[in-house]
Amino acid sequence: MSEENAAPEGSWEITVKGPTGKEHTVLELQRDGDTLTGTQTGRGVSTPIEEGKVDGDTISWVQHVTKPMKLKVTFVGEISGNDIAGKVKVGMMSHKFSGSKKLD
């Protein structure tokens, strides 16, 4: 029997593996149908996510980072159980990210 995948809504601990090392963030998601809203917090700065979508076990969202510079960061990941893994695109570069859902 396979484990059911976690719902996207809730709190996720996300780690991006970039060229300068690991970057830890917390992603808080709310869901309305196939639309996701919420915030992503890292380095003490919390920003709203945009363009959040759910398609089966795949979720995607955009974060506009302002510090240390202005960047559009696009995440696409697949939920498996209570874990998520995928790619994050920053400009022309692509990095891997992974994380897990915070359970109550």
JOJORA-V174580 format. One record per helix or strand of 2 or more residues. SS is the DSSP state (H for helix, E for strand). FROM is the first residue (numbers start at 1). LEN is the number of residues. If there is no record, write none. Layout:
# JOJORA-V174580
{{SS/FROM/LEN} {SS/FROM/LEN}}
This chain:
# JOJORA-V174580
{{E/10/9} {E/21/12} {E/35/8} {E/45/11} {E/58/8} {E/71/10} {E/83/8} {E/93/9}}
